[in-house]
Amino acid sequence: KPRSNHVTRKVNERKEGFKVDQALDDQFVTGRVLARISSRPGQSGRCDGYILEGKELEFYSKKIRNKGK
């Protein structure tokens, strides 16, 4: 089913203000994305989490780099 003109305009308007952080884009290029698991312990067969970005991404990236030294 083709999109209506209204939906097409709405999608294009949303794309204009969308910008991906450079650090996050670099992760996608390398094929490795840092994420944090936020589900409670004991939940079997399910894992909830979110992709790290901004200050949190910088923090964990530094931790990983320093761990290798």
N, C-alpha and C positions, 0 to 999 in steps of 0.2 A: 504494500500500500504506500503510495507516494506521500510525502509530507505536504501539508498545506502551506500556503504562503505565510500565514501567521506564525506557524511553528518554525519555519525556516528563518524568518526574521528574528524570532526570539532566540534561537540557537546562535545565530550570528552575532547578536548583541552581547550574549554571554561570553562568546569567544574573545571579543575585543578587550575586555578587562582582565582576562586570564593570563597570568604569567607564572611560569615555573621557576623556582629558585635555582640558581646556577649550580649549587652544591648537590641538590637533588637530581638535577639533569645529568650531572657527571656520574652519579651512581647508576642511573639507568643505562648510560652509555657503556659502563664497565660490566653491567649485568649483575651487579650486587647492590641490593638496597638494604640499608640498616632499618630495622624495625624493633619495636619493644612489645613484649607480650604483656598484656594487661589482664588476662583472665585469672580467676582465683585458683589456687592450688586444689587439686582433687577433682577437677572437672575432666572427666575422661572422654576422649573422642572429640574434644572441641578446644579450639585455641583462638582467643580474641587478642587483637593487638592493633597497633597503628604504626605508620611509617614516620621515622624521625625527620624533623626539619627544623631549621632555624638554630637557636641557641642550644637546643637539646642535641641536635646532630653534631654541632661543633664539639660539645662536651664529650660525647661518646667516641667521636673520631679521634680526639686527642688521647683518650684513655686507651684505645686500641693501638694507636701509634706508639705510645709510651710503654705498653705491655711488651712489645717486640724487642725493646732495648735491653 
